[in-house]
């Protein structure tokens, strides 16, 4: 009987206890979450804050591969001048200053030891982060007299909003922005597969003056088909069957294309945008067999998430101040003073 009891105990351990240990120690990862495919682009980062910000910004200059350290507010002036036309309304420039300052501090807190793509600095001067130009560089790309006419305006926009940043429920946000939304901004979830409560789709009026509000890319039918066949070798696309083989699958609320089917292969609007170098994913493809020309009409310029710069300028010209602009484009945010640690 003693041996039988020992046998039953061992059997219970094997049948009941061990599987429970195995199951509890195994983490199931859904197939679509494996790898890096759903990793958002660099401008949508985690809001887990590490370290302290002490007022200095380290910036990697993509033009000369040098790292420079500068005061936050001086950095913001160079960003505002590089990212937004100085001809814009002063309230739009103030909104840009607050967004750029918030982004810089958020980035610095999240990457105190440097960003993985430029490990010596938390920020860079390219579109990977925020564009930045020195006053000397700004003078070199603008007509003579630009500094005298516009630099005081840039300084006013930054100095009058000194230290102001954007918060969502007490946390710094990551304020994405773009040139032109085309009438409605995009939800971050639809573009980057990251749900940010303050980056929701909103209407964006007053953008019609934007130079890239509407654009057109024209290719021959042969050029269009060759590009598709090189990118997607398994598809069977010819000039005779274009209309049958390319189908819209899904649009976002703002009208941008999320998915299309190319001979049964589902591809994202972002892939098509990159393939044909389009200004946005809000596009329409038209083929004329008589002329053998494909027209791709695009509305808007940029990813469409967050603040539309041309929309901000339009709102400002129609009487809205920087606070109204920012609270329109960033849902549920508050504007507050950021205290720099000593």
N, C-alpha and C positions, 0 to 999 in steps of 0.2 A: 504493500500500500504506500509505503514511503516513497518507493521508486516511481509509483504511479503519480503521486502528488508532484514530485519534481518534474516529471514529464509534462504534466498538465500546465505547470507554471512556465516552463520553457516554451510550450506551445502558445500560451497566451502572450508572452513577450514577442514571439515571432509574428503572430497573426495580428495582434492588436496594437501593442506599444510601438514597435519599430516602424510600421507604416505611418503612424501618427507623427513620429519624429521626422520622417522623410518628407511628409506633406507639409508640415509646419516650417520646414527649413527651405522649401522650394518657392522661389518667387516667379510667378507667371508673368511674362512680358508679351502683350499682344503683338502679333506680327507687324502691324503697321507702325509700332513704336520702336522697333529695333533699328540699330544703326543711327546715322545722322540725317536721314532724309527729312524728318520733321523738325529738325533744329531750326529755330527762327533765325533770320539774318541778324547781322551784328547790331542793328539799331533797335532790336527788341531783346533786351537782356533781363535777367532776373532782378527783382527789386530787393534781394537780400543784401543788406548793407553791411559792409565790413570796414573797419578802420575809421579814421576821422579825416575830415577835410580841413586843411589849415590855410586855405586862401591862395595857394600856388598851383598852377597847372603845368603838367609835363606833357609836351606835345612832340610827336615824331613828325618831322618835316619830310613828306614823301618826295619832295623835289631834290633835296640834297642829302637825305638819309641821316640827318642830324637831329638830336633831341634838344629842345629848348625849354627852359622853365620860365614862366611869366606869371604875372598877377592875373587873377581870374577876370577882373573887369576889363583889363587891357586885351585879354584873349577874346572876350565876348565882343568887343568892338570890331576886331578883325574878322570874327565869324559873321556878325550881322552884315558887315560891308561885303563879305564874300558870298553870303547866302541869299541876300535880298537886295534888289535894286534900291539904291539910295534915293531915287526919285519917288519911291513909295511914300504914302502918307506917314507922318510921324507916329501915329497910333499903331499902324501895322509894324513899323520898325521897333516900337516898344514891345509889342507882342512877340516879335522874333527874338528880341534881346532876352526876355524872360524864358522863352522856350529853350534858347541856346544855353543860357546860364544853368537852367535846371538839368539839361542833358549833360553838361560838362561836370557838374557836381555829382550827379548820379553815377556817371561813368567812373569818376575818380574814386568814389566810395566802393563801387563794385569791383574795381581792379586797382587796388592800392599799390600792387607790385608791378603793374603794367599789364596791358592786354595781350593775350596769347599771340595775336597777329603782329604786334609791335611791342615786344616784351619790355622795352626800356621806358615806355610811356603809356599812360592810360588812354590818350587820345592821339589822333593823327590829323594831318591837314587835308586829307582826301575825303571822298564821298563815303568811304568806309565808316567814318565818324561824322565830323562836320567840316565843311570847307573853312579854311582860314587863310587870310592873306595879310601880310604886313602892310603898313602905310606905303612903303616904297614900292611894293608889288602892286598895290592898288593904283598908284600913280602911273605905273608903267603900262597898265592895261586900259586906263581911262584917258579921255582927252585932256589936254592942258587946261588947268583951272578947276579940275574935279575936286581936288583937296579943299581949296578955298570955298567952293560952293557947297559941298556935301559932307565933308568930314565933321564940321560942327554939328550937323544934324544927326550923324551917327553917334557922336559923343553925347548929345542931348538924350537920345533914345536910351542909351546904356546908363548914363549917370542918373537920369530921372527915375530909373527902375532899379537902382543899385541894390543888390542883395535879394531882390524878389524872385521867388521860385514857385513852382506848381506842386501842389500836394493833392493826393487822393486818400482820404481817410487817414490823414496824418503821415503818409509816406510819400517821399519824392516820386514823381512819375517819370516815365521815359517818354518825353514828348516828341513823337515823330512828326515830321512835316514834309511837305512836298510842294511842287510848283503850282500845279493846276489840277483840280479834281474833276472838272468837267460837269459840275452841277451838283454832285453828291460825293461825299467822302466815303471811304471804304471801312468796313469792320476789320480790325486786325486779325480776327479769327479766320476770315475768308482769304486773307492774303498770306499770313505767316503761320497759320494754325496755332496761334497763341491768343487766348482770350484775355483781353485787357479791358476792364469795365469802363475805363475813360477813353478808349479808342474805338468808339462805336460810329456807325454810319450816320452822318447828318447832312442836311441840305447845305449847299455852298453856292449862294447866289453871287451875282455881280462879277462873274469871271470872264465874260465874253470878250473883254479887251486883251486877254492873255494871248501872246503870240502863238502859243502851242495849244490853244483851246481845242482846235480841230486841225488835223493834219492828214496827209495822204501819202501813202507809199505805193508806187506802181512798179510792177514787174511784168515781164512777158510770162505767158503760161508755162513755157519751158523752164524759165528760171525758178518759178514758184514750185513746180513739180520736182525739179532736180534737188532743191533744198529739202523738200519733204522726204524724198527718197533717200537722200544721204543721212538725214537725221533718223528716219524710221525705215530701215531697209526692208522690213517685212510687209509694208503696205503696197497696195496695187493702185496707184493713182496715175491716171492719164488725163489728157485734155478732154477726152470724150466723157469721162465719168466723174469729173470734179464735183459736179452738183449732187451726185448720188453718194459719193464716198466721204464727203466732209459734212458732218452734222453737229449742230449745237446740242450739247448735253445739259449744261447748267450755267446759269448766270447768277451773280450775286445780287443783292438788293439794289445796289447802286448801278447795275447794268453791266458791270465788268464780267468778262467771260472767265468762269472757273474751270470748265472742262469742255472739250470738244472731242468728237470721235473722228478719227482719220482711218477709214477702211476698217472700222471696228476697234482700232487701238485708241484707248482713252488717254488724252494728253491734257496738261493744264494750260490755262491761258498764259501763264507766266512763261512756259516753254516756247509758245508761239511768239510771244512778245520778244523774247531773247533771240529766237531764230531769225526773225525778220526785222529786228532792231526797231521795234515799234515804241511809241512814246508812252503807251499804257496798255492795259489788258482790256480796255473798253474799245473794241474794234469790230468792224464789219468787213467781210471778205466778199468781193464781187468779181465774177469772171465773165468777160465778154468774148465769146468764141469767134465773133466776126473780126475783132481786132487782135485776138490772142493776147489780151492784156488782163492782168489781175490787179484790181485796186483794193488796197486795205486802208479803210478810213478809220482814223483813231480820234477819240475824244479824251482830252486831259493829258497831263504829263506827269509821270511819276507813279509811285505805288498807290497813291490815293489815301493813305492812312494818316490820320491826325489833321494838323492845320494845313489848309491850302493857303499858300502865300498870296496868290492873286485874289483869292476869296477874302483874305484878311484885308488886303488893300481896298477891295471893293466895299467891304463893311465899314472901314475907316472913312472912306470918302462919302459914305452915306450916314455919317454921324455917330458911329459906334466907337467907343474907346477900347484901349487894349484889354481891359478886364472883360468886357462883353465879348470881344473877339475870342479870347482864350477860353472862356467858359462855354462859348458856342461850340468850338471845335474839340475841346477836351471835356467829355461828359462828367459832371459831378465833381469837378476839381475846385480847389480853393487856392488863392494866391496869398502867400505869406513870406515873411522875412526869414532868410536862412542865416543862422548865427554861426559864424566861422570860429572854430576852436582855436584857442591860443596855443 
